[in-house]
Amino acid sequence: MTKADWQALIRQSDLIEAEVLAKAEDGTLYKAIARKSARHISQHVSWNVYRRDAYACRYCGNAEVPLTVDHLVLWSEGGPSTEKNLVAACKRCNKTRGNTPYEAWLETPYYTRVSQSLTPAQREANAALLP
């Protein structure tokens, strides 16, 4: 693998499964598969995000439903599972956002509608999170 290949593999450090399929006679790796089969976000990180976001969805403000954490820079695009890159989101908002880049998400009709329950300061804080 090239240096760039290794860097890409290491960048996805929260991948759970990696499989080496073949090695050359000299022992160098020449084929590997990394599966994004699951994301592991520690409960410590998740709870710090929930606490920081006042135990409410950053997108709609709902504090009466179970929360998830949502990646600002999408996990599928290499976004890390760190507090700085995560926000509290209800399941509905998280699922609705899906793989929409954050900047585009803030312009969607759905976010525009549900964010009306937020204060202007909360909406500005969300806009300030643009990666």
C-alpha positions in Angstrom: 0.0 0.0 0.0 1.2 3.5 -0.7 1.7 6.1 2.0 -1.6 7.8 1.0 -3.4 4.4 1.3 -2.1 3.9 4.8 -3.0 7.5 5.8 -6.6 6.9 4.5 -6.8 3.7 6.5 -5.5 5.2 9.7 -7.8 8.2 9.3 -10.7 5.9 9.7 -9.5 4.9 13.1 -13.0 4.3 14.4 -13.6 1.4 12.0 -14.2 -1.8 13.8 -13.2 -4.3 11.2 -10.2 -4.5 8.9 -9.1 -7.6 7.1 -5.7 -8.3 5.5 -6.3 -10.4 2.5 -2.9 -10.9 1.0 0.8 -10.2 1.7 3.7 -10.4 -0.7 6.5 -12.9 -0.1 8.5 -10.2 1.7 5.6 -9.7 4.1 4.4 -6.4 2.7 0.7 -5.8 2.6 -0.7 -5.5 -0.9 -4.5 -5.9 -0.3 -6.7 -5.0 2.6 -10.4 -4.4 3.2 -11.7 -2.0 5.8 -15.4 -2.3 6.5 -17.4 0.5 7.9 -19.6 -2.0 9.5 -20.2 -0.1 12.7 -19.3 3.2 14.3 -18.3 3.1 17.9 -18.7 6.4 19.8 -17.8 6.1 23.4 -20.6 6.8 25.9 -18.3 9.3 27.6 -18.0 11.3 24.4 -21.8 11.0 23.7 -22.7 12.2 27.2 -20.3 15.1 26.9 -22.0 16.1 23.7 -25.5 15.7 25.2 -24.5 17.8 28.2 -22.9 20.5 26.1 -26.0 20.7 23.9 -28.3 20.9 27.0 -29.8 17.5 26.4 -31.8 18.7 23.4 -31.6 18.3 19.7 -29.4 21.0 18.1 -31.7 21.0 15.0 -35.2 21.2 16.4 -34.7 21.8 20.1 -36.7 18.8 21.3 -35.6 17.7 24.7 -38.4 15.2 25.2 -37.1 12.4 22.9 -34.1 10.0 23.0 -31.0 11.6 21.5 -28.3 10.4 19.1 -25.1 12.1 18.1 -24.7 13.5 14.6 -21.4 14.1 12.8 -20.9 17.6 11.4 -18.3 16.3 8.9 -20.0 13.1 7.8 -18.5 9.9 9.2 -18.6 8.4 5.7 -16.3 11.3 4.6 -13.8 10.7 7.3 -15.3 12.9 10.0 -14.0 11.9 13.4 -16.1 10.8 16.3 -14.9 13.5 18.5 -16.9 16.0 20.6 -15.9 18.9 18.4 -17.4 17.1 15.3 -20.6 15.8 17.0 -23.9 17.4 18.0 -26.9 16.1 19.9 -29.7 15.2 17.5 -33.0 13.5 17.9 -33.4 10.4 15.8 -35.8 12.0 13.4 -33.5 15.0 12.6 -30.5 12.7 12.4 -32.2 10.3 10.0 -33.7 13.1 7.9 -30.2 14.7 7.6 -28.7 11.4 6.5 -25.7 12.0 4.4 -26.5 15.6 3.6 -23.4 17.8 4.0 -23.9 20.2 7.0 -23.8 23.4 5.0 -26.5 22.0 2.7 -28.5 20.6 5.6 -28.9 24.1 7.1 -30.6 25.2 3.9 -33.1 22.3 3.6 -36.8 23.0 4.0 -36.9 20.5 6.8 -34.2 22.2 8.9 -35.7 25.6 8.1 -39.0 24.5 9.4 -37.9 22.6 12.6 -35.4 25.2 13.5 -38.1 27.8 13.9 -38.5 26.5 17.5 -34.9 27.5 18.3 -33.9 31.0 19.4 -32.1 33.2 16.9 -28.9 32.7 19.0 -29.3 28.9 18.8 -29.7 29.1 15.0 -26.7 31.3 14.7 -24.7 28.9 16.9 -25.7 26.1 14.5 -24.5 28.1 11.5 -21.2 28.9 13.3 -20.5 25.1 13.4 -19.9 25.0 9.6 -16.8 22.9 9.1 
